Amino acid sequence: MNRSVIFDTETTGLEPGQGHRVLEVAAMELINDIPTGRHYHTLIDPCRDVPEDATQIHGFTSAHLAGKPRFEVIVDDLLAFLGDGKLIAHNAAFDFAFLDAELALLGLSALDPGRMVCTLELARSRFPGLPNSLDALCRRYGIDLSARNSHNALLDCRLLAQVYIELTGGRQRGLSLILDRVDRPMHAYAVSGSRTPRLIRPSEAERAAHAAFVARLKDAVWDLAGTALSA
């Protein structure tokens, strides 16, 4: 079982070195690169103001975050959910930098950069010279963006999960991304519908033609005289 996590943060600004903080974090579990439905999400009191230009991006104001837990309260649960596998994010260096800054304030170790998977870099290598924002990639892959009227960490994770699978070639179109259960039995994936399977029997002429063809083959494995085919 290969477990990884897609995650996203929303922040009060662009630079942790200028005192900006994380105010929302969301993460989604993937098993063998398929979302399981398990996720982690919380708003966070950043212990500072939220500039208006940041609010215009994600919609959160200081009033929205009043009374929410501080980072030190949620850090253990967050790290437990992140686990020790791959950490996938769009423009991952940005999210890693902010989480690392929050961890440093608590005297905790930074995230292992070797775990970082950046979907922006994957997209740039696949579509050089094209727009590769999350919105642009969703439009390119026909992923529904109707619910994305502002940046929301959990919604962005859900969208990114679909983009990531497209970028890595891990999904056939038409297959569902979210598994009800990772260990779902194979019979649960049977195609539903009202069509009744129809048994196709070869005609006598077709049988004779097949027999003549097989007779010309050395050590042929086809045998219409077999029980299964002659029924």
N, C-alpha and C positions, 0 to 999 in steps of 0.2 A: 504494500500500500504506500503510495507516494502522496504525502500530505504537503500542501503549500497554502499560502494565505494571500489573498488580494486585500490591500488596505488603502485607505485614503484619509487625509486630514484636511480640515479647514482651519485657518489661522487668522490672527489679527493683522497680519501683514506679510511681507515677502522675505524678510531677513531676520532669522533668530538672533543674529549678532547685534541687531538694533533693538533688542528687547521684545520682539514680537513672540507671541505664544500660540500654542494649540488651543482651539476652542471646541473642536469636534473631531472624533476619530471613529472610523468604522472599519470593520474587517470581515471578510467572508472566507470560509473554509473551502478548499478544493481537495478532492481526492482523485488522484490520477488526472488532474487538470479539469475535473468536472465539479461544479458547485454542489455541495451536499445540502444546502439550505441552512446550515449552522452559521450564525454570524454574531459579531460583537459590535455594539454601537453605543456611544454615549456623547452627550454634550458636556463641556468642561468649563468651569469658571477660570478664565485666563488670568485673573488677578490684575487686570489692567483694563483700560478703555478699549473699545472696538472702533477704529477709525471708520469714517463714513465710506471711504472708497472700498474698504474691505466688506462692509455691510452690503454695498451694491453688488458684490460678487456672490456672497453666500446667503445674504438676507438676515444674518444674525446681528442683533444689537446687544449692548450691555444688559438691557432689560430682559432679553431672552435668556441670558446666562446667569442671572442673579439666582443664587441658591443652588446652582449646579455643583457637583463635586469638583474639588481641585484635582490636579493631575496626580498628586501623591496618593489620593484616595483610590484612584482607579488603576494605578500602574501595575499592581500585582495581577489583577484580572486580565489586563491588556496583554502583559507579557506571557501569561499562561496561555491565552488564546493564540498569540502569534507563534508559540511553540519554537521549534528549532529548524523548520524547513525553509523553503524558498519564500521570500517576501516580494510580492509583485505589486508594482504601483506605476502609474503614469507620471513621467518625470520623477522617478523614484528618488533621485538625489535630493529633491526638495523635501519630500516627506521624511526621508531618513534624517536629514539635517535637523528638522524640527523635533522629531522624536528624540534624537540624540541630545539636543539642547535641553529638552525637558528631563531626560534621564540624568544628564550632567548636573542639573540643579539639585537633584536628589542624591548625588554622589554615586550613581549607578553606572555600569559599563554601557558603552555605546552598542548599538546593534552591529552585528558582524556584517561588514560590507560585502563579504562573499556570498551572502544570502540574497543580495539585491538582484531583482529582475525588473528592468525598466521597459515597459511597453512602448514608451515614446521612442527609445532607441531601436527597438524591434521594428516599429513602424517606419522610422527614418531609413533603416537599412532596406526595407521592403519597398517603400515608396519614396525614393529620394527626390527631393525638390517639390513634393506635394505637401499640402497642409496635413498635419498629423496630430492635431488636437483631438481630444476624446470625441467632441462633437463631429469633427470631420471624419473620423474613423467610423463612427456609428452611421453616418450618412453613406459612407462608401460601402459599408457592409449591409445596409438596409436594416439597421437596428432601430427600433422605435425610440424616438427622443421626445415624445409628446409630454411626458411627465417632467422633463428637465427644464423648468423655468428659472431655476437658480442652481448654484453649486450646492449639492447635498452629498455628504460623504457616503452614506449608505447607498443612495441611488447611483452615485458614481461607481461604487464597487460593483453593483449589479450590471451596469452597462459595461464596465471594464472587463468583467468576467466573460461576456459575450465577445468583446473585441479580442481579448487574449486568446480565446479558443480559435477564432478566425485567423489571427496572426500566426499561430503555431500549427495551423492545419489539423487541429485535433477534432473537428466536428464535421459531420456531413449535414448539409442543409436539410432542415425539416425535422431533425432530431431535437428532442427537448434537452435544455441545458440542466435543469434542476432535477436531480434524482429524488424520488420520494424517500428512498433509503439506499445507502451505498450497496448493501447486500441484497438488493431487490432480486427475487428469483427471475430467471429468464422467461418463464411462462407469462410473467406479468407484462411483458413487452409485446404480446401477441397483437397483431393488427386488428382493430375493431372495425365493425361495419356489418352491413346486411348481406353482403355477397356470400353465396354458398360455393365452396370449392367444387369444381367439376372434374370428374375423372375422365381422362382422355385415353381412349383405347385405339391402337393402330388398326387400320383395315387389313383385310387379308392380303391385298396387293402390297401394302406397305410392309407387312411381315415378310412376304416373299422377297421383296427387294432388299430388305435388311439382311435376310438369311443369305442371299446371293452375295452381298457385299462382305459379310463376315466370313463366308467360305473362302474368300480370296486372301484372308489375313492369316498369318502364321501365329499360332498360340493366341487366338482371339479371346478376350475376356468377356465379350458380349455373347449371351446365349439366350435367345428368345424362347428356348424350350424350358428355361428355368421356371420354377413354380411361380415366382413373383410376377414374371412378365407374361406368363401364359394364362394367368387366372382370368 
